[in-house]
Amino acid sequence: MIGLAWIKRRLCRHMLIIEFCRDCGRRVRHVWTAPDPLWIALNKSDYEKDPNNFGALCLDCFDARARRAGTILRWIPEVA
């Protein structure tokens, strides 16, 4: 099964995708992905409320969720 992050990364090469952060409402300005286990761990309560709750998070909000969970993230730029 092809992951949604992989599909989004490929689409961004050919089209403009505008997403808004579901926590703060600001436009998500960076294309980024997180490993599935980390994403699920930091979004578990959202998925428990609504299993179909797909949505983007900006880097700041994802980082804030990680810090609240006691996880420190290191952001590394990567060429897609």
N, C-alpha and C positions, 0 to 999 in steps of 0.2 A: 504494500500500500504506500502510495506517495503521500508524504506529509504536506500539510497546508503551508508550512513555512517554505518548503522547497518550491512549491508552485508560486507562492507570492514573490520569492526571490527571482524566479525566472520571468514572471510577468513585469516586474519593475524594470527590467532591461528594455522593454518595448512599449510600456505605457505608464501613465501617471496614475498612481493609486493614492488617494487621499483617505486617511483614516483618522479617527478622533479617539483620544484616550478615554476609556470608560470611567476612569477615576476622576480626572481633573477637567475633562472636556476639551483640552487643547488639542491642536493638530499634532499628530505624531510625525515629527520631522525627519526621523532617521529610519532606515530600513535595518531591522535587527531581528535576531532570533535568539531563543534560549533553548537549552536542552529540554526535551519533554518532561523528564522527572522534576526538574527545577520549576518549570512553568506550572505543572500540576500542583506541586507542593505549595507554591505561593498563591495559587488561585483555587485551592480546594474548596473553600467556603462558598465561592461564587458558583462552582460546579455543583455543589450539594444543593444550593437553592434552585438552580436551573441547569440541567445537564447540557442543554443546547446553547449555553451562554458563551458564545465566541465573541471576542472583542479584543481590540488592541489596547496596549498600555504604552505610554511614553516611557522613555528611559528613566526619567525622574521618579515616576510613580512605581515602576517596577523595582527600582533601587530602594525606594522607601519601603515597599512591601518586604523586600529581602531583609533590610535592616531590622524591621519590626519582628521578623522571624528569627533574627540572630545570625543571618547569613551576610557575609561581606562579599560583594561582587567586585571583580576586576574586569573592566571593560577594555577589550583589545580590538583595535580596528583590523578588518580583514577585507581583502579584495574579493568581491563575489565573482 
